[in-house]
Amino acid sequence: MRTKAMATVATAAVCSTGFAASADAKGYDLWTATKITDGKAHGYGNVTFPAAKRFHVKGRINDICDGDGYGAYIEFKINFRGGGYARNLRKDTEGCKAGGKGYEFGHKFPKRIKSVGITVAEIDADTGELGDFKRKLIKR
């Protein structure tokens, strides 16, 4: 999961805004460790599934750092029943500003959604080097 790969994911991201979330929210609160870098990444929010083929996400990604040159990235991998997936990437790469960046998006797909995998990671924008990361799987 390097920067080039995540940039491709961002380019191919499938998203649109404005979906009303009527289903029960399933939360996530992911912090990276400090084993590889001194900084941390923090991603948190909620995923809802208003229908079998729809999902909605709202949250924040925050680069909590010491100026280590790594940015905070959060990737959503939407897994479909019967195979296949779509991805969406959000990031906070504007230095060590408090609060991070908010995001909200959703989409309707032609296939039923099985789960959403969430990965929060620190990645060096210059080298593409992967730092610490944390994952969670949210089932529909």
Rosetta constraint file for C-alpha pairs under 8 A:
AtomPair CA 1 CA 5 HARMONIC 6.03 0.50
AtomPair CA 1 CA 6 HARMONIC 6.54 0.50
AtomPair CA 1 CA 130 HARMONIC 6.92 0.50
AtomPair CA 2 CA 6 HARMONIC 6.10 0.50
AtomPair CA 2 CA 123 HARMONIC 7.04 0.50
AtomPair CA 2 CA 128 HARMONIC 5.14 0.50
AtomPair CA 2 CA 129 HARMONIC 6.28 0.50
AtomPair CA 2 CA 130 HARMONIC 5.97 0.50
AtomPair CA 3 CA 7 HARMONIC 5.88 0.50
AtomPair CA 3 CA 123 HARMONIC 6.59 0.50
AtomPair CA 3 CA 124 HARMONIC 7.52 0.50
AtomPair CA 3 CA 125 HARMONIC 6.56 0.50
AtomPair CA 3 CA 128 HARMONIC 4.60 0.50
AtomPair CA 3 CA 129 HARMONIC 7.45 0.50
AtomPair CA 3 CA 130 HARMONIC 7.95 0.50
AtomPair CA 4 CA 8 HARMONIC 6.28 0.50
AtomPair CA 4 CA 128 HARMONIC 6.82 0.50
AtomPair CA 5 CA 9 HARMONIC 6.28 0.50
AtomPair CA 6 CA 10 HARMONIC 6.10 0.50
AtomPair CA 6 CA 89 HARMONIC 7.08 0.50
AtomPair CA 7 CA 11 HARMONIC 6.19 0.50
AtomPair CA 8 CA 12 HARMONIC 6.22 0.50
AtomPair CA 9 CA 13 HARMONIC 5.82 0.50
AtomPair CA 9 CA 87 HARMONIC 6.15 0.50
AtomPair CA 9 CA 88 HARMONIC 6.42 0.50
AtomPair CA 9 CA 89 HARMONIC 6.56 0.50
AtomPair CA 10 CA 87 HARMONIC 7.62 0.50
AtomPair CA 10 CA 88 HARMONIC 5.86 0.50
AtomPair CA 10 CA 89 HARMONIC 5.09 0.50
AtomPair CA 10 CA 90 HARMONIC 7.63 0.50
AtomPair CA 12 CA 87 HARMONIC 7.32 0.50
AtomPair CA 12 CA 88 HARMONIC 7.61 0.50
AtomPair CA 13 CA 86 HARMONIC 7.15 0.50
AtomPair CA 13 CA 87 HARMONIC 5.41 0.50
AtomPair CA 13 CA 88 HARMONIC 4.46 0.50
AtomPair CA 13 CA 89 HARMONIC 6.84 0.50
AtomPair CA 14 CA 86 HARMONIC 6.82 0.50
AtomPair CA 14 CA 87 HARMONIC 6.69 0.50
AtomPair CA 14 CA 88 HARMONIC 6.23 0.50
AtomPair CA 14 CA 107 HARMONIC 7.21 0.50
AtomPair CA 15 CA 88 HARMONIC 7.21 0.50
AtomPair CA 15 CA 105 HARMONIC 5.87 0.50
AtomPair CA 15 CA 106 HARMONIC 5.68 0.50
AtomPair CA 15 CA 107 HARMONIC 5.52 0.50
AtomPair CA 16 CA 105 HARMONIC 5.45 0.50
AtomPair CA 16 CA 106 HARMONIC 5.48 0.50
AtomPair CA 16 CA 107 HARMONIC 5.83 0.50
AtomPair CA 17 CA 104 HARMONIC 6.61 0.50
AtomPair CA 17 CA 105 HARMONIC 4.60 0.50
AtomPair CA 17 CA 106 HARMONIC 5.76 0.50
AtomPair CA 17 CA 107 HARMONIC 7.74 0.50
AtomPair CA 18 CA 105 HARMONIC 7.12 0.50
AtomPair CA 18 CA 106 HARMONIC 7.29 0.50
AtomPair CA 19 CA 56 HARMONIC 6.47 0.50
AtomPair CA 19 CA 105 HARMONIC 7.36 0.50
AtomPair CA 19 CA 106 HARMONIC 5.86 0.50
AtomPair CA 19 CA 107 HARMONIC 7.45 0.50
AtomPair CA 20 CA 50 HARMONIC 7.81 0.50
AtomPair CA 20 CA 56 HARMONIC 7.67 0.50
AtomPair CA 21 CA 48 HARMONIC 6.05 0.50
AtomPair CA 21 CA 49 HARMONIC 7.23 0.50
AtomPair CA 21 CA 50 HARMONIC 5.72 0.50
AtomPair CA 21 CA 55 HARMONIC 7.98 0.50
AtomPair CA 21 CA 56 HARMONIC 6.27 0.50
AtomPair CA 22 CA 48 HARMONIC 7.53 0.50
AtomPair CA 22 CA 49 HARMONIC 7.81 0.50
AtomPair CA 22 CA 50 HARMONIC 5.34 0.50
AtomPair CA 23 CA 48 HARMONIC 5.63 0.50
AtomPair CA 23 CA 49 HARMONIC 5.67 0.50
AtomPair CA 23 CA 50 HARMONIC 4.81 0.50
AtomPair CA 23 CA 51 HARMONIC 7.89 0.50
AtomPair CA 24 CA 48 HARMONIC 6.07 0.50
AtomPair CA 24 CA 49 HARMONIC 7.56 0.50
AtomPair CA 25 CA 46 HARMONIC 5.62 0.50
AtomPair CA 25 CA 47 HARMONIC 5.57 0.50
AtomPair CA 25 CA 48 HARMONIC 4.77 0.50
AtomPair CA 25 CA 49 HARMONIC 7.88 0.50
AtomPair CA 26 CA 46 HARMONIC 5.32 0.50
AtomPair CA 26 CA 47 HARMONIC 5.19 0.50
AtomPair CA 26 CA 48 HARMONIC 6.22 0.50
AtomPair CA 26 CA 138 HARMONIC 7.32 0.50
AtomPair CA 27 CA 44 HARMONIC 7.44 0.50
AtomPair CA 27 CA 45 HARMONIC 5.68 0.50
AtomPair CA 27 CA 46 HARMONIC 4.25 0.50
AtomPair CA 27 CA 47 HARMONIC 6.31 0.50
AtomPair CA 28 CA 43 HARMONIC 7.70 0.50
AtomPair CA 28 CA 44 HARMONIC 5.28 0.50
AtomPair CA 28 CA 45 HARMONIC 5.57 0.50
AtomPair CA 28 CA 46 HARMONIC 6.16 0.50
AtomPair CA 28 CA 136 HARMONIC 7.51 0.50
AtomPair CA 29 CA 42 HARMONIC 7.40 0.50
AtomPair CA 29 CA 43 HARMONIC 5.92 0.50
AtomPair CA 29 CA 44 HARMONIC 4.21 0.50
AtomPair CA 29 CA 45 HARMONIC 6.68 0.50
AtomPair CA 30 CA 42 HARMONIC 5.71 0.50
AtomPair CA 30 CA 43 HARMONIC 5.24 0.50
AtomPair CA 30 CA 44 HARMONIC 6.13 0.50
AtomPair CA 30 CA 120 HARMONIC 6.63 0.50
AtomPair CA 30 CA 134 HARMONIC 6.31 0.50
AtomPair CA 30 CA 135 HARMONIC 7.33 0.50
AtomPair CA 30 CA 136 HARMONIC 7.88 0.50
AtomPair CA 31 CA 40 HARMONIC 6.85 0.50
AtomPair CA 31 CA 41 HARMONIC 5.76 0.50
AtomPair CA 31 CA 42 HARMONIC 4.56 0.50
AtomPair CA 31 CA 43 HARMONIC 6.61 0.50
AtomPair CA 31 CA 120 HARMONIC 7.31 0.50
AtomPair CA 31 CA 133 HARMONIC 7.85 0.50
AtomPair CA 31 CA 134 HARMONIC 6.57 0.50
AtomPair CA 32 CA 40 HARMONIC 5.44 0.50
AtomPair CA 32 CA 41 HARMONIC 5.37 0.50
AtomPair CA 32 CA 42 HARMONIC 6.65 0.50
AtomPair CA 32 CA 120 HARMONIC 6.95 0.50
AtomPair CA 32 CA 121 HARMONIC 6.69 0.50
AtomPair CA 32 CA 122 HARMONIC 7.65 0.50
AtomPair CA 32 CA 132 HARMONIC 5.55 0.50
AtomPair CA 32 CA 133 HARMONIC 5.05 0.50
AtomPair CA 32 CA 134 HARMONIC 5.49 0.50
AtomPair CA 33 CA 40 HARMONIC 6.39 0.50
AtomPair CA 33 CA 132 HARMONIC 5.84 0.50
AtomPair CA 33 CA 133 HARMONIC 7.11 0.50
AtomPair CA 33 CA 134 HARMONIC 7.93 0.50
AtomPair CA 34 CA 38 HARMONIC 5.15 0.50
AtomPair CA 34 CA 39 HARMONIC 6.31 0.50
AtomPair CA 34 CA 40 HARMONIC 6.41 0.50
AtomPair CA 34 CA 132 HARMONIC 6.67 0.50
AtomPair CA 35 CA 132 HARMONIC 6.70 0.50
AtomPair CA 36 CA 131 HARMONIC 5.48 0.50
AtomPair CA 36 CA 132 HARMONIC 5.74 0.50
AtomPair CA 37 CA 68 HARMONIC 7.33 0.50
AtomPair CA 37 CA 131 HARMONIC 6.10 0.50
AtomPair CA 37 CA 132 HARMONIC 6.79 0.50
AtomPair CA 38 CA 65 HARMONIC 7.11 0.50
AtomPair CA 38 CA 66 HARMONIC 6.85 0.50
AtomPair CA 38 CA 68 HARMONIC 7.03 0.50
AtomPair CA 39 CA 63 HARMONIC 7.66 0.50
AtomPair CA 39 CA 64 HARMONIC 5.89 0.50
AtomPair CA 39 CA 65 HARMONIC 3.97 0.50
AtomPair CA 39 CA 66 HARMONIC 5.63 0.50
AtomPair CA 39 CA 67 HARMONIC 7.66 0.50
AtomPair CA 39 CA 68 HARMONIC 6.51 0.50
AtomPair CA 39 CA 70 HARMONIC 7.66 0.50
AtomPair CA 40 CA 63 HARMONIC 6.33 0.50
AtomPair CA 40 CA 64 HARMONIC 4.98 0.50
AtomPair CA 40 CA 65 HARMONIC 5.74 0.50
AtomPair CA 40 CA 72 HARMONIC 7.79 0.50
AtomPair CA 40 CA 122 HARMONIC 7.21 0.50
AtomPair CA 40 CA 132 HARMONIC 7.81 0.50
AtomPair CA 41 CA 61 HARMONIC 7.33 0.50
AtomPair CA 41 CA 62 HARMONIC 5.77 0.50
AtomPair CA 41 CA 63 HARMONIC 4.82 0.50
AtomPair CA 41 CA 64 HARMONIC 5.63 0.50
AtomPair CA 41 CA 65 HARMONIC 7.72 0.50
AtomPair CA 41 CA 71 HARMONIC 7.70 0.50
AtomPair CA 41 CA 72 HARMONIC 5.09 0.50
AtomPair CA 41 CA 73 HARMONIC 7.58 0.50
AtomPair CA 41 CA 120 HARMONIC 6.80 0.50
AtomPair CA 41 CA 121 HARMONIC 6.43 0.50
AtomPair CA 41 CA 122 HARMONIC 6.15 0.50
AtomPair CA 42 CA 61 HARMONIC 5.78 0.50
AtomPair CA 42 CA 62 HARMONIC 5.12 0.50
AtomPair CA 42 CA 63 HARMONIC 6.62 0.50
AtomPair CA 42 CA 64 HARMONIC 7.14 0.50
AtomPair CA 42 CA 72 HARMONIC 7.45 0.50
AtomPair CA 42 CA 120 HARMONIC 7.06 0.50
AtomPair CA 43 CA 59 HARMONIC 7.36 0.50
AtomPair CA 43 CA 60 HARMONIC 5.69 0.50
AtomPair CA 43 CA 61 HARMONIC 4.40 0.50
AtomPair CA 43 CA 62 HARMONIC 6.33 0.50
AtomPair CA 43 CA 74 HARMONIC 6.71 0.50
AtomPair CA 43 CA 120 HARMONIC 6.18 0.50
AtomPair CA 44 CA 59 HARMONIC 5.47 0.50
AtomPair CA 44 CA 60 HARMONIC 5.60 0.50
AtomPair CA 44 CA 61 HARMONIC 6.75 0.50
AtomPair CA 45 CA 57 HARMONIC 7.31 0.50
AtomPair CA 45 CA 58 HARMONIC 5.56 0.50
AtomPair CA 45 CA 59 HARMONIC 3.80 0.50
AtomPair CA 45 CA 60 HARMONIC 6.38 0.50
AtomPair CA 46 CA 57 HARMONIC 5.77 0.50
AtomPair CA 46 CA 58 HARMONIC 5.59 0.50
AtomPair CA 46 CA 59 HARMONIC 6.35 0.50
AtomPair CA 47 CA 55 HARMONIC 7.02 0.50
AtomPair CA 47 CA 56 HARMONIC 5.70 0.50
AtomPair CA 47 CA 57 HARMONIC 4.60 0.50
AtomPair CA 47 CA 58 HARMONIC 6.82 0.50
AtomPair CA 47 CA 138 HARMONIC 7.97 0.50
AtomPair CA 48 CA 55 HARMONIC 5.63 0.50
AtomPair CA 48 CA 56 HARMONIC 5.21 0.50
AtomPair CA 48 CA 57 HARMONIC 6.55 0.50
AtomPair CA 49 CA 53 HARMONIC 7.91 0.50
AtomPair CA 49 CA 54 HARMONIC 5.76 0.50
AtomPair CA 49 CA 55 HARMONIC 4.43 0.50
AtomPair CA 49 CA 56 HARMONIC 6.42 0.50
AtomPair CA 49 CA 140 HARMONIC 6.62 0.50
AtomPair CA 50 CA 54 HARMONIC 5.97 0.50
AtomPair CA 50 CA 55 HARMONIC 6.23 0.50
AtomPair CA 50 CA 56 HARMONIC 7.60 0.50
AtomPair CA 51 CA 55 HARMONIC 7.25 0.50
AtomPair CA 52 CA 112 HARMONIC 5.26 0.50
AtomPair CA 52 CA 113 HARMONIC 6.02 0.50
AtomPair CA 53 CA 108 HARMONIC 5.60 0.50
AtomPair CA 53 CA 109 HARMONIC 5.30 0.50
AtomPair CA 53 CA 110 HARMONIC 6.62 0.50
AtomPair CA 53 CA 111 HARMONIC 5.87 0.50
AtomPair CA 53 CA 112 HARMONIC 4.48 0.50
AtomPair CA 53 CA 113 HARMONIC 5.44 0.50
AtomPair CA 54 CA 106 HARMONIC 7.27 0.50
AtomPair CA 54 CA 107 HARMONIC 5.71 0.50
AtomPair CA 54 CA 108 HARMONIC 4.34 0.50
AtomPair CA 54 CA 109 HARMONIC 6.33 0.50
AtomPair CA 54 CA 112 HARMONIC 7.89 0.50
AtomPair CA 54 CA 113 HARMONIC 7.17 0.50
AtomPair CA 55 CA 106 HARMONIC 5.43 0.50
AtomPair CA 55 CA 107 HARMONIC 5.89 0.50
AtomPair CA 55 CA 108 HARMONIC 6.84 0.50
AtomPair CA 55 CA 113 HARMONIC 7.98 0.50
AtomPair CA 56 CA 104 HARMONIC 7.54 0.50
AtomPair CA 56 CA 105 HARMONIC 5.84 0.50
AtomPair CA 56 CA 106 HARMONIC 4.05 0.50
AtomPair CA 56 CA 107 HARMONIC 6.79 0.50
AtomPair CA 57 CA 103 HARMONIC 7.81 0.50
AtomPair CA 57 CA 104 HARMONIC 5.55 0.50
AtomPair CA 57 CA 105 HARMONIC 5.48 0.50
AtomPair CA 57 CA 106 HARMONIC 6.05 0.50
AtomPair CA 58 CA 102 HARMONIC 7.66 0.50
AtomPair CA 58 CA 103 HARMONIC 5.75 0.50
AtomPair CA 58 CA 104 HARMONIC 4.28 0.50
AtomPair CA 58 CA 105 HARMONIC 6.68 0.50
AtomPair CA 59 CA 102 HARMONIC 5.71 0.50
AtomPair CA 59 CA 103 HARMONIC 5.57 0.50
AtomPair CA 59 CA 104 HARMONIC 6.57 0.50
AtomPair CA 60 CA 100 HARMONIC 6.56 0.50
AtomPair CA 60 CA 101 HARMONIC 5.42 0.50
AtomPair CA 60 CA 102 HARMONIC 4.22 0.50
AtomPair CA 60 CA 103 HARMONIC 6.00 0.50
AtomPair CA 61 CA 72 HARMONIC 6.71 0.50
AtomPair CA 61 CA 73 HARMONIC 6.98 0.50
AtomPair CA 61 CA 74 HARMONIC 6.68 0.50
AtomPair CA 61 CA 90 HARMONIC 7.49 0.50
AtomPair CA 61 CA 91 HARMONIC 6.41 0.50
AtomPair CA 61 CA 92 HARMONIC 6.17 0.50
AtomPair CA 61 CA 100 HARMONIC 5.56 0.50
AtomPair CA 61 CA 101 HARMONIC 5.44 0.50
AtomPair CA 61 CA 102 HARMONIC 6.52 0.50
AtomPair CA 62 CA 72 HARMONIC 6.16 0.50
AtomPair CA 62 CA 92 HARMONIC 5.90 0.50
AtomPair CA 62 CA 98 HARMONIC 7.67 0.50
AtomPair CA 62 CA 99 HARMONIC 6.28 0.50
AtomPair CA 62 CA 100 HARMONIC 3.92 0.50
AtomPair CA 62 CA 101 HARMONIC 6.29 0.50
AtomPair CA 63 CA 71 HARMONIC 5.94 0.50
AtomPair CA 63 CA 72 HARMONIC 4.79 0.50
AtomPair CA 63 CA 92 HARMONIC 5.93 0.50
AtomPair CA 63 CA 93 HARMONIC 7.11 0.50
AtomPair CA 63 CA 95 HARMONIC 7.26 0.50
AtomPair CA 63 CA 96 HARMONIC 6.15 0.50
AtomPair CA 63 CA 97 HARMONIC 7.64 0.50
AtomPair CA 63 CA 100 HARMONIC 6.35 0.50
AtomPair CA 64 CA 96 HARMONIC 6.13 0.50
AtomPair CA 64 CA 97 HARMONIC 7.99 0.50
AtomPair CA 64 CA 98 HARMONIC 7.69 0.50
AtomPair CA 65 CA 70 HARMONIC 7.96 0.50
AtomPair CA 65 CA 95 HARMONIC 7.94 0.50
AtomPair CA 65 CA 96 HARMONIC 5.72 0.50
AtomPair CA 66 CA 96 HARMONIC 7.21 0.50
AtomPair CA 67 CA 95 HARMONIC 6.92 0.50
AtomPair CA 67 CA 96 HARMONIC 6.59 0.50
AtomPair CA 69 CA 124 HARMONIC 5.92 0.50
AtomPair CA 69 CA 125 HARMONIC 7.29 0.50
AtomPair CA 70 CA 93 HARMONIC 7.65 0.50
AtomPair CA 70 CA 122 HARMONIC 5.65 0.50
AtomPair CA 70 CA 123 HARMONIC 5.11 0.50
AtomPair CA 70 CA 124 HARMONIC 4.23 0.50
AtomPair CA 70 CA 125 HARMONIC 6.46 0.50
AtomPair CA 70 CA 131 HARMONIC 7.66 0.50
AtomPair CA 71 CA 91 HARMONIC 7.32 0.50
AtomPair CA 71 CA 92 HARMONIC 6.03 0.50
AtomPair CA 71 CA 93 HARMONIC 4.57 0.50
AtomPair CA 71 CA 94 HARMONIC 7.69 0.50
AtomPair CA 71 CA 95 HARMONIC 7.49 0.50
AtomPair CA 71 CA 122 HARMONIC 5.40 0.50
AtomPair CA 71 CA 123 HARMONIC 5.49 0.50
AtomPair CA 71 CA 124 HARMONIC 6.24 0.50
AtomPair CA 71 CA 125 HARMONIC 6.82 0.50
AtomPair CA 72 CA 91 HARMONIC 5.63 0.50
AtomPair CA 72 CA 92 HARMONIC 5.14 0.50
AtomPair CA 72 CA 93 HARMONIC 6.27 0.50
AtomPair CA 72 CA 120 HARMONIC 7.17 0.50
AtomPair CA 72 CA 121 HARMONIC 5.87 0.50
AtomPair CA 72 CA 122 HARMONIC 4.84 0.50
AtomPair CA 72 CA 123 HARMONIC 6.73 0.50
AtomPair CA 73 CA 89 HARMONIC 7.13 0.50
AtomPair CA 73 CA 90 HARMONIC 5.92 0.50
AtomPair CA 73 CA 91 HARMONIC 4.29 0.50
AtomPair CA 73 CA 92 HARMONIC 6.42 0.50
AtomPair CA 73 CA 119 HARMONIC 7.99 0.50
AtomPair CA 73 CA 120 HARMONIC 5.68 0.50
AtomPair CA 73 CA 121 HARMONIC 5.23 0.50
AtomPair CA 73 CA 122 HARMONIC 6.20 0.50
AtomPair CA 73 CA 123 HARMONIC 7.22 0.50
AtomPair CA 74 CA 89 HARMONIC 5.82 0.50
AtomPair CA 74 CA 90 HARMONIC 5.35 0.50
AtomPair CA 74 CA 91 HARMONIC 6.10 0.50
AtomPair CA 74 CA 118 HARMONIC 6.96 0.50
AtomPair CA 74 CA 119 HARMONIC 5.55 0.50
AtomPair CA 74 CA 120 HARMONIC 4.46 0.50
AtomPair CA 74 CA 121 HARMONIC 6.42 0.50
AtomPair CA 75 CA 87 HARMONIC 7.01 0.50
AtomPair CA 75 CA 88 HARMONIC 5.76 0.50
AtomPair CA 75 CA 89 HARMONIC 4.46 0.50
AtomPair CA 75 CA 90 HARMONIC 6.48 0.50
AtomPair CA 75 CA 117 HARMONIC 7.96 0.50
AtomPair CA 75 CA 118 HARMONIC 5.71 0.50
AtomPair CA 75 CA 119 HARMONIC 5.20 0.50
AtomPair CA 75 CA 120 HARMONIC 6.60 0.50
AtomPair CA 76 CA 87 HARMONIC 5.50 0.50
AtomPair CA 76 CA 88 HARMONIC 5.13 0.50
AtomPair CA 76 CA 89 HARMONIC 6.32 0.50
AtomPair CA 76 CA 116 HARMONIC 6.42 0.50
AtomPair CA 76 CA 117 HARMONIC 5.69 0.50
AtomPair CA 76 CA 118 HARMONIC 4.82 0.50
AtomPair CA 76 CA 119 HARMONIC 6.76 0.50
AtomPair CA 77 CA 85 HARMONIC 6.55 0.50
AtomPair CA 77 CA 86 HARMONIC 5.82 0.50
AtomPair CA 77 CA 87 HARMONIC 4.52 0.50
AtomPair CA 77 CA 88 HARMONIC 6.68 0.50
AtomPair CA 77 CA 116 HARMONIC 5.48 0.50
AtomPair CA 77 CA 117 HARMONIC 4.91 0.50
AtomPair CA 77 CA 118 HARMONIC 6.48 0.50
AtomPair CA 78 CA 85 HARMONIC 5.27 0.50
AtomPair CA 78 CA 86 HARMONIC 5.12 0.50
AtomPair CA 78 CA 87 HARMONIC 6.05 0.50
AtomPair CA 78 CA 113 HARMONIC 6.96 0.50
AtomPair CA 78 CA 114 HARMONIC 7.72 0.50
AtomPair CA 78 CA 115 HARMONIC 6.10 0.50
AtomPair CA 78 CA 116 HARMONIC 4.53 0.50
AtomPair CA 78 CA 117 HARMONIC 6.48 0.50
AtomPair CA 79 CA 83 HARMONIC 7.12 0.50
AtomPair CA 79 CA 84 HARMONIC 6.22 0.50
AtomPair CA 79 CA 85 HARMONIC 4.44 0.50
AtomPair CA 79 CA 86 HARMONIC 6.84 0.50
AtomPair CA 79 CA 113 HARMONIC 6.01 0.50
AtomPair CA 79 CA 114 HARMONIC 5.51 0.50
AtomPair CA 79 CA 115 HARMONIC 5.25 0.50
AtomPair CA 79 CA 116 HARMONIC 5.97 0.50
AtomPair CA 79 CA 117 HARMONIC 7.57 0.50
AtomPair CA 80 CA 84 HARMONIC 5.54 0.50
AtomPair CA 80 CA 85 HARMONIC 5.66 0.50
AtomPair CA 80 CA 111 HARMONIC 6.28 0.50
AtomPair CA 80 CA 112 HARMONIC 5.72 0.50
AtomPair CA 80 CA 113 HARMONIC 4.50 0.50
AtomPair CA 80 CA 114 HARMONIC 4.96 0.50
AtomPair CA 80 CA 115 HARMONIC 7.09 0.50
AtomPair CA 81 CA 111 HARMONIC 7.11 0.50
AtomPair CA 81 CA 112 HARMONIC 5.73 0.50
AtomPair CA 81 CA 113 HARMONIC 5.99 0.50
AtomPair CA 81 CA 114 HARMONIC 5.17 0.50
AtomPair CA 90 CA 103 HARMONIC 7.42 0.50
AtomPair CA 91 CA 101 HARMONIC 7.38 0.50
AtomPair CA 92 CA 100 HARMONIC 6.09 0.50
AtomPair CA 92 CA 101 HARMONIC 5.95 0.50
AtomPair CA 109 CA 113 HARMONIC 7.95 0.50
AtomPair CA 113 CA 140 HARMONIC 6.96 0.50
AtomPair CA 114 CA 139 HARMONIC 6.29 0.50
AtomPair CA 114 CA 140 HARMONIC 5.72 0.50
AtomPair CA 115 CA 137 HARMONIC 6.86 0.50
AtomPair CA 115 CA 138 HARMONIC 5.53 0.50
AtomPair CA 115 CA 139 HARMONIC 4.20 0.50
AtomPair CA 115 CA 140 HARMONIC 5.28 0.50
AtomPair CA 116 CA 137 HARMONIC 5.90 0.50
AtomPair CA 116 CA 138 HARMONIC 5.21 0.50
AtomPair CA 116 CA 139 HARMONIC 6.44 0.50
AtomPair CA 116 CA 140 HARMONIC 7.76 0.50
AtomPair CA 117 CA 135 HARMONIC 7.25 0.50
AtomPair CA 117 CA 136 HARMONIC 5.88 0.50
AtomPair CA 117 CA 137 HARMONIC 4.39 0.50
AtomPair CA 117 CA 138 HARMONIC 6.19 0.50
AtomPair CA 118 CA 135 HARMONIC 5.58 0.50
AtomPair CA 118 CA 136 HARMONIC 5.23 0.50
AtomPair CA 118 CA 137 HARMONIC 6.18 0.50
AtomPair CA 118 CA 138 HARMONIC 7.82 0.50
AtomPair CA 119 CA 133 HARMONIC 6.87 0.50
AtomPair CA 119 CA 134 HARMONIC 5.74 0.50
AtomPair CA 119 CA 135 HARMONIC 4.43 0.50
AtomPair CA 119 CA 136 HARMONIC 6.63 0.50
AtomPair CA 120 CA 133 HARMONIC 5.48 0.50
AtomPair CA 120 CA 134 HARMONIC 5.35 0.50
AtomPair CA 120 CA 135 HARMONIC 6.44 0.50
AtomPair CA 121 CA 130 HARMONIC 7.41 0.50
AtomPair CA 121 CA 131 HARMONIC 6.72 0.50
AtomPair CA 121 CA 132 HARMONIC 5.86 0.50
AtomPair CA 121 CA 133 HARMONIC 4.10 0.50
AtomPair CA 121 CA 134 HARMONIC 6.54 0.50
AtomPair CA 122 CA 130 HARMONIC 6.23 0.50
AtomPair CA 122 CA 131 HARMONIC 4.89 0.50
AtomPair CA 122 CA 132 HARMONIC 5.68 0.50
AtomPair CA 122 CA 133 HARMONIC 6.39 0.50
AtomPair CA 123 CA 128 HARMONIC 6.06 0.50
AtomPair CA 123 CA 129 HARMONIC 5.66 0.50
AtomPair CA 123 CA 130 HARMONIC 4.66 0.50
AtomPair CA 123 CA 131 HARMONIC 5.55 0.50
AtomPair CA 124 CA 128 HARMONIC 5.09 0.50
AtomPair CA 124 CA 129 HARMONIC 5.20 0.50
AtomPair CA 124 CA 130 HARMONIC 6.62 0.50
AtomPair CA 124 CA 131 HARMONIC 7.47 0.50
AtomPair CA 125 CA 129 HARMONIC 7.76 0.50
